[in-house]
Structure formats: structure tokens, C-alpha cells
């Protein structure tokens, strides 16, 4: 059941005051069991100007996408046993279109998942979403799961952009975008379709909830993360060589 909340804040965070939200733990302490004990999870919806963030939130809340609502929006939804036989609430906050990873005011500590949205017909908005994913992932300490959402699916995506999206998702090791069309009333299906197995509910909503509960496979393998892994591998190889040399 989706519920619209007409409360805002710079990143829509004021609506969170209506819920009991436990603080998100840092990566080393953020265990699946700890997430499983939480009934309320939080998603930040990021994307460039006019990609459809507000329209998606209004659609999720059962409002018409053309309805005039001002400020940053928030929607909340509760599942009734659709996800892992437990009642869960997901609060989705719309972030400012001007939000950037290097914004010192931007606080990601309360988020459990990030949705990065782009316009299926505008390649520039995808590249912006990609920069947001890489930058925000680094800001969050490479611990947040990310879900790509391809808005305005009714407009179609060019073959060139499809190839670019596929290559970027493969490089970052994250699932392909969830296609949505608010105009057609299609709220998407995940390529990692555990969401479809629920049989009902908003697929994009359930997909975001599942990504928050099971972040493995949704945490981007960014260039910084790859470089750190290579450094660790080199250190281990060097240490192994030194141990072998001493032993011989």
C-alpha cells in the first residue's frame, strides 16, 4: 500500500520524522541480519532536472503525474508479507536535481538504497546518473546499493544508448535499469526479477526494497573500488613473495 506524504526538506527528509528509522550502520557492521530486523528502510531518489522523479513519486502514491505539487516530494509504501513474509515500509525521498556528490550538506547516512533515475530518450541524463552513482558511492564509503531507473520508457531508448547502458552496468557490476513509464502507468520490472516473484505490488518499489535488504550485487564496482582491490592484491602478492624469500 502506497501513501503520499506532502512533506519535504532539502532532500525530502522531513517526512522521515513520521517513521521510526534506525541509523544505518557503516559497511563493516551492516549485516543482513541487522537489516532483517528493521521494518522501515529509506531510499534516496536522485537524478537530473526533468527526468521524472516527482512524477514517479506521485505515481507510486496513486496521484496523477500532472498534479501540481511544489517542493521535493516523498512517498512511503508498506508491504503486507510481499517481501520475505514480513511487513516492510520503504520511504522514498526525492533529492534535489542540483544535488552533487561533493555537496558538503548532502547526508547519505540515513539511506539504505539509492535510486538513480534518467530519461530513456536523453543520453546526457544517463551520463549524469552514472556520475551520481560513482560519486555518491564513494561518498557513502562504497557501501550503499544502487538501482538504476530508466524513466519515460514510452519514448524508447536508442540502440546506441542501450549499448552504453549495458556496458556501464557491466563495468559497475550492477543490474540493468528498471524501465518505467508513468504516462502508460507502467512502474517497471526488474531484470533481477525477484520482485516479480511477489506477484503483486509496485515492482519498482519492491525492487528498491529488495536491493536495500540484499545489497550484494547492487553495490557499484567503481574505479576507486577496483583500484583499492588491486592495491590489496599487490600488497598480498608482495608479502607472499617476501615470506617465500625468507623461507627459502
RAJO-V817532 format. One line per field, one symbol per residue. psi: psi as a letter, one per 20 degrees, with the letter a starting at -180 (. if undefined). Layout:
psi: ???
This chain:
psi: pqppolqcrhkjihhiiiqooqppqrghinqhhghhiphpqpppoqrapkikgghgggghjjqphipopqrprpqqqpqmjhokkqpqpppoppqqiipqhjoihpojhiqiqppoqrphjnhhhghghghgggghghhjkkipqqppporlhhiqpqhghghggggghghilqqqqopqohgijokrqqhmlhhhihirrphhghghghhhhmipiiopmrhghgghghggggggggghggggggh.
